Amino acid sequence: MTGHFVEPVTLAARSVELRPLGLEHVAGLAAAATDGELWRLRVTSVPEPGQTRDYVQSALAGRDAGHRFAFAVLDQASGTVLGTTSYHDIVSSVRRLEIGHTWYARRCQRTHVNTTCKLLLLTHAFDNLACHVVGWRTDNYNHASQRAIERLGARKDGVIRGHALRRDGTIRDTVMYSLRSGEWPEVKAQLLYLLDRPRHSD
C-alpha cells in the first residue's frame, strides 16, 4: 500500500478514534449494524450481519487499489466499534477525494460522533493531504444525509440521474456535494463550534 495518496493513519479526538478498517473489526461492525437493524434501511448500504466480512474485504480491496480507504469508528476508551466511514473515489492527480460509506450504530446517531468524524476526516484531508476538494454523494431520498452534509457547509453540485442501484433493485438519483480548500477554515470553525457548544447534537 505504500505510495498510495492516502496512507494508513489513525485519527482521534473527543473520545472517538478512526482506525484503518480490518478483518479484526468484522464482529464489532456486525454488532453496530444490529443496533437499529440498519441494513433494513432502503437508502443505505449497511451490510447484513452475515455479510460483514465480505463488506470489510471489499473495502480492503479498494484500499489495495488506491481508490478507497475505510476506517473503523471506535469508542476510544472501550475500543467498541461504533460504525465505519471512508475516503473513497480518491483521485490523487487532482487531490480530490470523497467521504462516504458512513454509518453508525443507532445509539450513536445524533450525538457528537458524526461531527467528530467529519472534523477528523476533513482536517486530515485538507491540512495533511493538501486536498483541493472533498466531496460527498447521497441518495436523493436520503434527506437526513443531505441535511447533515449541508450543515457542514458543503455546496450542492447537482444531481446525477439514474446513477446507481439501491439494495432493493431500484435505481437511484445521486445528489453530489463538495467543499473546496478555501472554504475549509470557515467550515472547521463551525464544526468546532458545534462540538463545543453546550448540549450539542449532530
C-alpha positions as CSV (number, residue, x, y, z in Angstrom):
1,M,0.0,0.0,0.0
2,T,3.0,2.3,0.2
3,G,2.8,5.0,-2.3
4,H,-1.0,5.5,-2.3
5,F,-2.3,9.0,-1.8
6,V,-4.0,8.0,1.5
7,E,-1.5,6.1,3.7
8,P,-2.6,4.2,6.8
9,V,-3.3,6.6,9.7
10,T,-5.2,6.6,13.0
11,L,-7.1,9.7,13.8
12,A,-8.6,10.6,17.2
13,A,-10.4,13.3,19.1
14,R,-13.1,13.8,21.7
15,S,-13.2,10.1,22.7
16,V,-13.6,8.9,19.1
17,E,-10.9,7.1,17.2
18,L,-10.7,6.2,13.5
19,R,-8.5,3.2,12.8
20,P,-7.8,1.6,9.4
21,L,-10.6,-0.9,8.9
22,G,-9.5,-4.5,9.1
23,L,-10.9,-8.0,9.5
24,E,-10.5,-7.7,13.2
25,H,-13.4,-5.3,13.1
26,V,-15.9,-7.7,11.5
27,A,-17.7,-8.8,14.7
28,G,-17.8,-5.3,16.0
29,L,-19.3,-3.9,12.8
30,A,-21.9,-6.6,12.8
31,A,-22.9,-5.7,16.3
32,A,-23.0,-2.0,15.4
33,A,-25.3,-2.7,12.4
34,T,-27.6,-4.8,14.6
35,D,-28.2,-1.8,16.8
36,G,-31.2,-0.4,14.8
37,E,-31.2,-3.2,12.1
38,L,-29.5,-0.6,9.9
39,W,-29.4,-3.0,6.9
40,R,-33.2,-2.7,6.5
41,L,-32.9,1.0,5.6
42,R,-33.6,1.3,1.9
43,V,-31.2,4.3,1.2
44,T,-28.1,3.0,2.9
45,S,-25.6,0.2,2.1
46,V,-25.1,-1.2,5.6
47,P,-24.3,-4.9,5.4
48,E,-26.5,-7.6,7.0
49,P,-24.6,-9.3,9.9
50,G,-23.8,-12.3,7.8
51,Q,-22.3,-10.1,5.0
52,T,-20.0,-8.0,7.2
53,R,-16.8,-10.0,6.4
54,D,-17.5,-9.5,2.6
55,Y,-18.1,-5.8,3.3
56,V,-14.7,-5.4,5.0
57,Q,-12.9,-7.5,2.4
58,S,-14.4,-5.3,-0.4
59,A,-13.2,-2.2,1.5
60,L,-9.7,-3.7,1.8
61,A,-9.7,-4.5,-1.9
62,G,-10.5,-0.8,-2.6
63,R,-7.6,0.2,-0.3
64,D,-5.2,-2.0,-2.2
65,A,-6.4,-0.5,-5.5
66,G,-5.9,3.0,-4.1
67,H,-9.4,4.3,-4.6
68,R,-10.9,3.8,-1.1
69,F,-9.6,3.9,2.4
70,A,-12.0,2.7,5.1
71,F,-11.9,3.4,8.8
72,A,-13.5,1.7,11.8
73,V,-15.1,4.2,14.1
74,L,-14.3,3.3,17.7
75,D,-15.1,4.4,21.2
76,Q,-11.6,5.4,22.2
77,A,-11.9,4.3,25.9
78,S,-13.5,0.8,25.3
79,G,-12.4,0.0,21.8
80,T,-16.1,-0.7,20.9
81,V,-16.8,-0.4,17.2
82,L,-19.4,2.3,16.6
83,G,-19.5,2.2,12.8
84,T,-17.4,2.9,9.8
85,T,-16.6,5.7,7.4
86,S,-14.3,6.0,4.3
87,Y,-12.4,8.2,2.0
88,H,-13.5,7.0,-1.5
89,D,-13.3,7.9,-5.2
90,I,-9.7,9.1,-4.4
91,V,-8.2,10.9,-7.4
92,S,-4.6,11.8,-6.4
93,S,-3.8,13.6,-9.6
94,V,-6.3,16.4,-8.8
95,R,-6.0,16.0,-5.0
96,R,-9.7,15.1,-4.6
97,L,-11.5,12.5,-2.5
98,E,-14.9,11.9,-1.2
99,I,-16.2,11.0,2.3
100,G,-18.9,8.3,2.4
101,H,-19.8,4.7,3.2
102,T,-20.6,6.1,6.6
103,W,-22.9,4.6,9.1
104,Y,-23.1,4.3,12.9
105,A,-25.0,2.2,15.4
106,R,-28.3,3.8,16.1
107,R,-27.3,4.7,19.7
108,C,-24.5,7.0,18.2
109,Q,-26.8,8.8,15.8
110,R,-27.5,12.4,16.6
111,T,-24.5,12.5,19.0
112,H,-21.1,14.1,18.7
113,V,-19.7,11.1,16.9
114,N,-20.5,12.0,13.3
115,T,-19.4,15.6,13.7
116,T,-16.2,14.5,15.3
117,C,-15.5,12.0,12.5
118,K,-16.1,14.7,9.9
119,L,-13.8,17.1,11.7
120,L,-11.1,14.4,11.8
121,L,-11.5,13.4,8.2
122,L,-11.7,16.9,6.8
123,T,-8.7,18.1,8.9
124,H,-6.6,15.2,7.6
125,A,-7.8,15.7,4.0
126,F,-7.2,19.4,3.8
127,D,-4.4,20.0,6.3
128,N,-2.3,16.8,5.8
129,L,-3.1,15.5,2.4
130,A,-3.5,19.0,0.9
131,C,-6.7,18.1,-0.9
132,H,-8.2,20.8,-3.2
133,V,-11.7,19.3,-3.0
134,V,-13.6,16.9,-0.7
135,G,-16.9,15.6,-2.0
136,W,-19.9,13.7,-0.8
137,R,-22.7,11.8,-2.6
138,T,-26.0,10.6,-1.3
139,D,-29.3,9.0,-2.3
140,N,-31.8,11.6,-3.5
141,Y,-34.3,10.1,-1.0
142,N,-31.8,10.2,1.9
143,H,-32.9,13.6,3.2
144,A,-31.3,13.2,6.6
145,S,-27.9,12.7,4.9
146,Q,-28.4,15.7,2.7
147,R,-29.3,17.9,5.6
148,A,-26.2,16.6,7.5
149,I,-23.9,17.4,4.5
150,E,-25.4,20.8,4.0
151,R,-25.0,21.6,7.7
152,L,-21.3,21.1,7.2
153,G,-21.2,23.9,4.7
154,A,-20.7,21.8,1.6
155,R,-22.1,23.1,-1.7
156,K,-24.6,21.1,-3.7
157,D,-23.0,20.4,-7.1
158,G,-26.0,18.8,-8.7
159,V,-27.9,15.5,-9.2
160,I,-26.8,12.6,-11.3
161,R,-29.9,10.9,-12.5
162,G,-30.2,7.2,-12.8
163,H,-26.8,6.8,-11.2
164,A,-26.8,3.6,-9.1
165,L,-28.7,0.6,-7.8
166,R,-30.2,0.6,-4.4
167,R,-30.2,-2.7,-2.4
168,D,-33.9,-3.3,-3.3
169,G,-33.0,-3.2,-7.0
170,T,-34.5,0.3,-7.7
171,I,-32.4,2.9,-9.5
172,R,-31.4,6.0,-7.5
173,D,-30.5,9.5,-8.4
174,T,-27.4,10.7,-6.6
175,V,-27.0,14.1,-5.0
176,M,-23.4,15.4,-5.2
177,Y,-21.8,17.9,-2.8
178,S,-18.3,19.4,-2.5
179,L,-16.1,21.5,-0.3
180,R,-13.1,23.4,-1.6
181,S,-9.9,24.0,0.4
182,G,-10.6,27.8,0.5
183,E,-13.9,27.1,2.3
184,W,-12.4,24.8,4.8
185,P,-11.3,27.3,7.5
186,E,-14.9,28.6,8.0
187,V,-16.3,25.1,8.0
188,K,-13.7,24.0,10.5
189,A,-14.6,26.8,12.8
190,Q,-18.3,25.9,12.5
191,L,-17.6,22.2,13.3
192,L,-15.6,23.2,16.4
193,Y,-18.5,25.5,17.5
194,L,-21.0,22.7,17.1
195,L,-18.8,20.3,19.2
196,D,-18.1,22.9,21.9
197,R,-21.5,24.3,22.4
198,P,-23.5,23.0,25.4
199,R,-25.7,20.0,24.8
200,H,-24.7,19.8,21.2
201,S,-26.5,17.5,18.8
202,D,-25.4,16.3,15.4
